[in-house]
Amino acid sequence: MTTPDTIVLVHGFWVTPRSWEQWIAHYEARGFRVIAPGYPGFEVEVEALRENPQIIVDVTVPAIIEKIEGIIRELDKQPIIMGHSAGGAFTQILLDHGFGAAGVALNSAPTEGVRVVPLSQVKSTFPVLKSPANRHKAIGLSFEEWTYAFTNTFTEEESRALYERYHVPANGGILWGSVLANFQPGHQDTWVDYHNDDRAPLLFISGSEDHIMPPAIQKSNAKHYKSSTVTEVREYEGYAHLLPAQKGWEEIADYALEWALSHAR
């Protein structure tokens, strides 16, 4: 078996690849090639997306997956894929499609069929889900909404700095689609084959204090997998949703990498 030499980092909603900046530097310092692709159109900076949110409105899940798969196809060997939040769901889809030597989903959004909906998740996503009209809009979070959903364990100063550096609106249509996926016939955009024995090993990392994607979602998502492939869950006490930027993230980044290397197919 050849050891993976590339790590692909997939960002979630309300942020861009910039949210991985510390992990990129950390893994590059260890000698890995690190690719943190933006969604289609997200090649611009945070400030440009805030000014032109139509780019965000136009994004679809199939287009996101197609772009990342195209990047991975150009690599000499399968990478480690890590995704945060919605990027965790996209990581699961990529693995199901046969990509990746191993996958890590951090505070992952659920794939189709996971019906656990904690109250804190309802409150966190209410800015989008309060109106069906938001299916055709890019919806931002106020600072207070950001703090509750992403940085509830951070100081106000830390939370505000990250809000100003990372926050962009999110695609309301994709968020509504993920909610409706369990109530519509046929496979929707976030469907994966939970019985796929050819899927690469997958680790769920969960922050105990995450409001928007709490541990109950991670555990339920992991339990849906019925394949013979390795699927594990690791919970970190005291961590909020924006786990990749919370003090002590280095320990989690190192564990995720070592797990992925030791389980890489």
BELMO-V885905 format. One record per residue. N is the residue number from 1. RES is the residue in three letters. PHI is phi as a letter, one per 30 degrees, with the letter a starting at -180 (* if undefined). Layout:
n = [N N]
res = [RES RES]
phi = [PHI PHI]
//
This chain:
n = [1 2 3 4 5 6 7 8 9 10 11 12 13 14 15 16 17 18 19 20 21 22 23 24 25 26 27 28 29 30 31 32 33 34 35 36 37 38 39 40 41 42 43 44 45 46 47 48 49 50 51 52 53 54 55 56 57 58 59 60 61 62 63 64 65 66 67 68 69 70 71 72 73 74 75 76 77 78 79 80 81 82 83 84 85 86 87 88 89 90 91 92 93 94 95 96 97 98 99 100 101 102 103 104 105 106 107 108 109 110 111 112 113 114 115 116 117 118 119 120 121 122 123 124 125 126 127 128 129 130 131 132 133 134 135 136 137 138 139 140 141 142 143 144 145 146 147 148 149 150 151 152 153 154 155 156 157 158 159 160 161 162 163 164 165 166 167 168 169 170 171 172 173 174 175 176 177 178 179 180 181 182 183 184 185 186 187 188 189 190 191 192 193 194 195 196 197 198 199 200 201 202 203 204 205 206 207 208 209 210 211 212 213 214 215 216 217 218 219 220 221 222 223 224 225 226 227 228 229 230 231 232 233 234 235 236 237 238 239 240 241 242 243 244 245 246 247 248 249 250 251 252 253 254 255 256 257 258 259 260 261 262 263 264 265]
res = [MET THR THR PRO ASP THR ILE VAL LEU VAL HIS GLY PHE TRP VAL THR PRO ARG SER TRP GLU GLN TRP ILE ALA HIS TYR GLU ALA ARG GLY PHE ARG VAL ILE ALA PRO GLY TYR PRO GLY PHE GLU VAL GLU VAL GLU ALA LEU ARG GLU ASN PRO GLN ILE ILE VAL ASP VAL THR VAL PRO ALA ILE ILE GLU LYS ILE GLU GLY ILE ILE ARG GLU LEU ASP LYS GLN PRO ILE ILE MET GLY HIS SER ALA GLY GLY ALA PHE THR GLN ILE LEU LEU ASP HIS GLY PHE GLY ALA ALA GLY VAL ALA LEU ASN SER ALA PRO THR GLU GLY VAL ARG VAL VAL PRO LEU SER GLN VAL LYS SER THR PHE PRO VAL LEU LYS SER PRO ALA ASN ARG HIS LYS ALA ILE GLY LEU SER PHE GLU GLU TRP THR TYR ALA PHE THR ASN THR PHE THR GLU GLU GLU SER ARG ALA LEU TYR GLU ARG TYR HIS VAL PRO ALA ASN GLY GLY ILE LEU TRP GLY SER VAL LEU ALA ASN PHE GLN PRO GLY HIS GLN ASP THR TRP VAL ASP TYR HIS ASN ASP ASP ARG ALA PRO LEU LEU PHE ILE SER GLY SER GLU ASP HIS ILE MET PRO PRO ALA ILE GLN LYS SER ASN ALA LYS HIS TYR LYS SER SER THR VAL THR GLU VAL ARG GLU TYR GLU GLY TYR ALA HIS LEU LEU PRO ALA GLN LYS GLY TRP GLU GLU ILE ALA ASP TYR ALA LEU GLU TRP ALA LEU SER HIS ALA ARG]
phi = [* c d e c b b c c c d c d i b b e e d c e d d e d d d d d c j c d b c b d d d e j d d d d e d d d d d b d d e d d d d b d e d d d d d d d d d d d d d d b d c d c b b c i e d d d d d d d d d d d j c j d a b b c c h d d d d e j d c d b d d d d e d d c e e c d d b e d d d c b c c d c d e d d d d d d c b d c c d d d d d d d d d d d c d b d c d d d d d d d d d d e d b c d i d c d c d b d d c d d c d d e b c c c b c d c d d d b d e e d d d d e d d d d c d d d d b b b b c c d i c c d d e d c d e j e e d d d d d e d d d d d d c e d]
//
